[in-house]
């Protein structure tokens, strides 16, 4: 975003909030709940990420759907949109309080998959796109995208997208905001395919034709698969890669989470830089 060869993303906001004692694991809004209840906690973790070397802060809006903010936080639609914009304000405040003269930092507005808002773990298979039209997906994503852009994010983070149809819907929606730029990262079930089953390389080549997509990559995917996924698009797209693999959790049949220590994958993460 500023000509540097590498930019360091922040860490897992939700994981750090849980570590700090907040019970968000089974809440439909995940970390976004604290935008209403404990906004200072979010800002403090943003600041800790910057002090640890992060260049990019991702807003606490990954799972912030309008309907769940209304339903679970007893907000009206206007206040729900305000909560999403507050996430951007908190990230900017963290940058300013740490000191932009100390380091330049960027704020990325998180837009997670539709499935993340359903609280049924369908973002890990993408099957919902089989019953939704492109227009359905565009219409659902529009309010959050507009709110984030109106609040002044530097870039949009279209992340953990499991299916080609949803990726195409987000690219289509970007056209309504011609000045907006975004990265788009897919979630993948193996070293070749998205969680929904399309070839990762095919999806990346399709979405990279948009001038508004400024980086492509993968997230919420086992580190074991990352190198092969990046190699599959190397030389096929002229865009930077964005990569932030998970810590080793695996969803089984969309129901159970099995955790492995991230240290198991340290060498795999080191090899990602060689892809």
N, C-alpha and C positions, 0 to 999 in steps of 0.2 A: 504493500500500500504506500510505501514511501521510498521504494528503491532498494531497501535492504534485502540481502540474499535470503535471510531467514527471519521470521517473526515467531515468537513463542506465544502460544495460546495459554489461557489460564487453566485451572484444574477443574475438578468435579465440584461444582457449587453445592449440589445436593448432598454429596458425601461429606463435605466439610461442615455443612449445617447439622447433619446427623452427628458428626463427631463433636460438635459444639453443644449437643444435648437437645436439639429440636426434633420432635417426633413428626416427621413428614413422610416416612417411607410408604405408608399406605394411603396417603391423602391424595385425592384426585388432582390437586393442583401442584403436588410435589413442592419444590422450593418456592414457587410463585405464591403460595399461601402466606409466606412471610412478608410479601410486599404490603399486605394489609396489616398483619399482626406485629411483625418485628423487622421493619425495613432497615434499621440500623445494623442488624446482624448481617444482612446481605452486604451492606456497604463495607463493613469491617472485613468480611472475607474477600471482597474485591480488593481491598487495600493490601491484604496479606498476600494475595496472588501477585500484585505489582511488586511488592517488596521481595518476593521470591524470584522475580525475573520475568514475569509475564509482560508481553507487549500488547496483548489484546484481551479485553474483558468481554465475556459473553453475558448478555443480560439474563435475568432470572425469569424468562418468559417461555422457555421451552415447552412447558405444559400449561401455559396460561391461556385457556380458552375463555371466550366471553361468557359462554353459557355456564361454565363451572365457577367462574368468579361471581356470577349472579346467584347461582344456586347455593354455593357453599360458603360464600363470604357475605351474603345478603346485600349485595350491591345492585344498584340499577345499572343499565347498560352503559350510561355515561361514566359512572364511577368505575366500572370495570375497565373501560378504556383508559381512564386516568391511572388506574393501577398499573397497566401495561406501560404507560408512559413514565410512571414513577421509576420503573426498573431502569430505564435509560438515564433518568436523572441521577439515580444512585450510583451508577457506573461512572458517569461524568464527574460527580462529586468526589468519588474515590480517586480518580485521576488528578483532580485539582488539589485535593488535600495531601496526596503524596507529593505532588509538585510536578507539573508538566515540564518544568525546566530540568528536573532530575532525569526524566526520561519521557520520550514521547509515547503515548499510549493511545489505543484505538478502542472504540466501543462497537461491538457487533450485536445486532439485534437478533436474538434467537427465535427461530421459527421451526418448531418441531413438527413431526409428521401428524396427520390427522389421527392416526391410531394412538398416539401418545395421550390424546385427550379422552380416549374412550375407556381408559383404565382397565383394559382387558388384555393388555400386552400385545395387541394386534400390530403395533409398530414393528414387531419382530418377525412378522410374516407378510404384512401388506395385503392380506386377503380382502380387506374392506374395499380396495379399489375395484374389485370385480363387480361390486354392486353400486358403484358411484360413477357418475359421468365426469368428464373433464370440467364441465361447468359447475357441478356440485363441489368439486375440490377447490376450484378458483374462488367460488363464492364463500366457502368456509374460511379460507385463509385470508381473505381480503381485509377484514377489520383489524386483525392484529398487525398485518404488514403495514397498513396505512398508519396505525397508531405509532408504531416504532419509527417509521420514517418521519412522521410529523414531529416526533420528539427529538429528532436529530442524531440518529445513529450514524456512524461512519460507514457501516457496511451491514448487510443482512447476512445472517448465518442460517442458511436453509439446511437443516441438519437432521441426521438419522432418517433419511428418506428411503423407504424400503422398496419402492416400486417405480418403474419408468413412468407410469401414468401420472403419479403425483409429482414427480420431478418435472414433467412436461407442463403440468398445471401451474406450478410455481413459476416456471419460466414465462408462461403465458401471462400470468398475473403481473409479473414485473413490467410488462409493456405498458401497464396503466400508470406506471411511475417511471418515466423515461430517464430521470436523473439518478435513479437508484442503481447501486451495484451490489452484487451478492457473491458469496461462495456457496456452492452446493455440494454437500457430502452425503454419500449413500451409505446405508448399512447393508452388510453382505453376510451371507450364510456360509460361504466357503471362499476358496481362492479365485473364483471366477464369476460367481453369480450374486445378484442382489438378493435380499431376503425373500422377495417375491418370485425370483427365479430368472429374471432377465440377465443377459450377459452384461457384466459391469462395464466392459470396454465399449459395448454398443451404446449404453445409456449415456456414458460420459461423452462420447463423440457427438451424440444427438444434442445434448444440452449445451455443449461448449460452443455451438454455433451462435449462441446468443451473445451479443456484445456486452450485455449486462452481467454475465457470469464472468467473474474475474479470477476464480480459482475453483478447482474441482478436487474431489477426493473421497475419503472414506472415514467414517467414525462409528463408534459403538459396534465394533467388529473385532474379532479375536486378533491379537497381534500376530498369531501364526499365519494369518492370511494376507497381511498387509503388503509384504514385499511383492508377492506374486500379483496382487491386484494392481499395484502401481506399475509393475513391469508390463502389465497387459495394456497400459495406455501410454507408456513412454514412447515418445516420438509420434504419437497419433494426435495429440492435442498440444497446442502451443500456449499452455496456461500453467501457472504455478499449482503445486499440489498442496492440499490441506489434509492433514492426517492427525487424528486423535483417537487412537484405539482404546478400547475399554480395558479395565483392570483384570479381566479374566472370567467374568461371569458368563454363564451360558443359560439361555432360556430353553427349557425342554418342553415341547408341545405347548408352548405359550402359557405354561402353568407354574413351573418350578424353576427357581434360580439356584444354580450350583456355582459356588465361588472357588476360585483358585487364586493363590497369591500372585500378585503382579511380578514378583521377582522371578517366577518361573519363566517369564517371557523377556527378561532383560536383554538377552542376546538377540532375540528376534527384533526388539525395538531398535537396537543399535544397527541392525542390518537394514532397517527401513531407510536409513539415510543413504544407503548405497544403491537403492533401487533406481 
